[in-house]
Amino acid sequence: MTVVSPERVSGYVLEAGEGDAYWLLGMLEIVKISGAETGGAFGMVEVTVRAGEGSPWHVHHEEDEWFYVLEGGLTVWVGDECHSLSPGSFAFGPKGTPHTFYGETDGAKALIGFSPFQFEGFLHEVGEPAAERVLPPPLTEAPDVARLIPIAARNGFDILGPPGPPPGR
């Protein structure tokens, strides 16, 4: 686990849409609190996703992940359980348990939290700074999972399958 030395942060406010924005695997991800601000202890991103797009099936070894839906619908798999989440719904993917999420509706939006915030390294390495705070152009092909596997491993998690339902589901 990488621990980041915290900057002296006395608190702050971000307005809607504010924060460092990235395009990652067809999603818009806006960092609301970074590892630099928490010493790596936790972080949170606001994610907007299209229907059918989302995260690869993966497992974090030291990092818990949770999901709070703000708009639209999100499917979240935690282990063998599939959950359809609507606004106000919450799901928890504990470290050591494979999980994934993907949009049920275009423009689904959720807050996703991490503790500690190891995922941030993956976001910086694979994502690209968002040219605009909108969804990136739609994916024209599936993400190159083979390319992503070693990047994920460097950032504390294993990719087990492509975005969408877990393999075999």
C-alpha positions, 0 to 999 in steps of 0.5 A: 500500500502506498501512503501519501503524506497529507497536505495541510488541509483545513477543509474545503467546499467543492461545488457541483462539477468541481474537482479533478475530472478524468475520462476512464473506460467510458466514464466521467470521474470527478475526484471529490477528495483525494488521497493527498488530502487524507494521507491516503486513508480514503477518497471519493469520486463522483462517477457518471456512466452510460447504460452498459458501461462501467468497471471491470470485475475486480477485487481490492486486497486492502481497499473497501469500496462503496457506492451511493447512487445519486441519479439513474440506475446502477447495477452493482455485483458484490460477490455472487449477489446482483443489486439494482440500485436507484437514487438513494441506494447504497452498496458496499464492496469490502476488500477481498470480495470481487465486485463490479458496477455498470450503468442501467441508465444513460447518465447514471451518477454515483458517489464511490468511496474508497478506504484506503484510496489506492484506486486513485493511482489507477485513475491517474495512470489509465484515465485522461484529464477530461476535456469537458465535464461530460461523458467521453465519447462512447467506447467503440471497443471493449477495454484492453483488459490485458493492458489494465491488469498490471496497472491495477496490480500496481495499485492494489487490485486485480482485474478478474474480467471485463466490464459488465456482469461477472464472467459466466453471469 
